Amino acid sequence: MNLLKRAKKPIIGSELAEKFDVSRQVIVQDIALLRAAGEEVIATSQGYLLPGEKENKYYRTTIACKHNDHQVEDELMIIVNHGARIIDVMVEHPIYGELRGMLMIQAAEDVKQFMKKYREEGATLLSSLTDGVHLHTIESLNKEVVDRLKMALREKGYLLEN
């Protein structure tokens, strides 16, 4: 917990495993135990982190999108290139309800790392459970940034609207 509290950026599990001379699986179990004890540890694609203090200086909203797996990188790049941060991705599962994955993507390099990991792991995206439909919580400096990125997503056919 002390390492996570002092960290300025997420810490990957293998880094923690090396530091404590244990396996990555031990770290995963330890994180689960910390959570069970009431600690709020967030697992993102960049590693583990603790939630920061809530700041009201950002505009936060949720957008609904739909696209196929081959369009993921394009969607994420549109959002970050417009100056917004992608906090998470969420789908509504018919059995489990809301399933959320923490992303914390805020730059093109983060998108590249996410896509690299997605391809290397051969992972399945949450949106594959809902025929491509998903939500993102996003943050930006102001509403105008979100309006511009929504227009770009709309032009690509990615944005779901009423």
Buried (B, 14 or more C-beta within 10 A) or exposed (E): EEEBEEBEEBBBBEBBBEEEEEEBEBBBEBBEEBEEEEEEBBBBBBBBBBEEEEEEEBBBEEBBBBBEEEBBBEBBBBBBEBBBBBBBBBBEEEEEEEBEBBBBBBEEEBBBBBBEEBEEEEEEBBBEBBEBBBBBBBBBEEEEBBEBBBEBBEEEEBBBEE
